[in-house]
Amino acid sequence: MYTVADLKKGLKLTLDGDPYLVIAFEFSKPGKGQALYRTKMRNMITGVILDRTYRSGETFEPARLEERRMQYLYKEDTHYTFMDNQTFEQVQMDEDAVGDAKNFLIDNLEVDILLFGEKAIGVTLPNFVNLRVVQTDPWVKGDTSGSDSKPATVETGYALRVPPFIEEGEMIVIDTRSGEYSTRVKG
C-alpha cells in the first residue's frame, strides 16, 4: 500500500478499480490543520485526467501492471491482435489504446504490451523499425530549391519527410519515438 507521502510524479496506482498515473503533484501545509496533497492523475485506460486533493494518512493500492513481450499479428476493423511469445495467448487492443504505435506496426513485429490484470492497455515499440517506402516523388537532379527533404508514405500508411535520394521500394529506418527518418536499411 502507498500512503500520500509516497505520491510523486510517475507513480502508478489503482483508484476506483482503474490504473492511474500521477502526472502532477503538490504538497501544501496550511497554518492550521492537516497537510494537503494536490494531485493530477491520468487514467491509463481512458486517458481522463482527475484533480484530487488528499489529506495525510490516506492510502492507495499500487497498480498491478505487467509488461509482456508479444508479437503483432494483424488488424481487424479497429482491433489490433497480439500474441504472447511464451504462452501463445492472443490479446486484442482497440485503436485508441494502441495510439500512435499503429503507424509503425507491421506483421510479426516484437513489442512490449502493458497489461492491467488481463486487459492490454499500452504498447511499447522498439526504438527503431524498418519500413518500406510505398510512395514518394522522384528526385530531380539539379533541384536546388533549398528543400533538403520530401514527403514519403511507408507501408503502414504513415507519412513523413525523407531525404531527396530515397526512392519508392526502399527500406528505411524510422525512430518510433519521434516518427522521423533515421537512415536507409543497409544491404
C-alpha positions, 0 to 999 in steps of 0.5 A, spaced: 500 500 500 502 507 498 500 512 503 500 520 500 507 521 502 509 516 497 505 520 491 510 523 486 510 524 479 510 517 475 507 513 480 502 508 478 496 506 482 489 503 482 483 508 484 476 506 483 478 499 480 482 503 474 490 504 473 492 511 474 498 515 473 500 521 477 502 526 472 502 532 477 503 533 484 503 538 490 504 538 497 501 544 501 501 545 509 496 550 511 497 554 518 492 550 521 490 543 520 492 537 516 497 537 510 494 537 503 496 533 497 494 536 490 494 531 485 493 530 477 492 523 475 491 520 468 487 514 467 491 509 463 485 506 460 481 512 458 486 517 458 481 522 463 485 526 467 482 527 475 484 533 480 484 530 487 486 533 493 488 528 499 489 529 506 495 525 510 494 518 512 490 516 506 492 510 502 492 507 495 493 500 492 499 500 487 497 498 480 498 491 478 501 492 471 505 487 467 509 488 461 509 482 456 513 481 450 508 479 444 508 479 437 503 483 432 499 479 428 494 483 424 488 488 424 481 487 424 476 493 423 479 497 429 482 491 433 489 490 433 491 482 435 497 480 439 500 474 441 504 472 447 511 469 445 511 464 451 504 462 452 501 463 445 495 467 448 492 472 443 490 479 446 486 484 442 487 492 443 482 497 440 485 503 436 485 508 441 489 504 446 494 502 441 495 510 439 500 512 435 504 505 435 499 503 429 503 507 424 509 503 425 506 496 426 507 491 421 506 483 421 510 479 426 513 485 429 516 484 437 513 489 442 512 490 449 504 490 451 502 493 458 497 489 461 492 491 467 490 484 470 488 481 463 486 487 459 492 490 454 492 497 455 499 500 452 504 498 447 511 499 447 515 499 440 522 498 439 526 504 438 527 503 431 523 499 425 524 498 418 519 500 413 518 500 406 517 506 402 510 505 398 510 512 395 514 518 394 516 523 388 522 522 384 528 526 385 530 531 380 537 532 379 539 539 379 533 541 384 536 546 388 530 549 391 533 549 398 528 543 400 533 538 403 527 533 404 520 530 401 514 527 403 514 519 403 508 514 405 511 507 408 507 501 408 503 502 414 500 508 411 504 513 415 507 519 412 513 523 413 519 527 410 525 523 407 531 525 404 531 527 396 535 520 394 530 515 397 526 512 392 519 508 392 521 500 394 526 502 399 527 500 406 528 505 411 529 506 418 524 510 422 525 512 430 518 510 433 519 515 438 519 521 434 516 518 427 522 521 423 527 518 418 533 515 421 537 512 415 536 507 409 536 499 411 543 497 409 544 491 404 
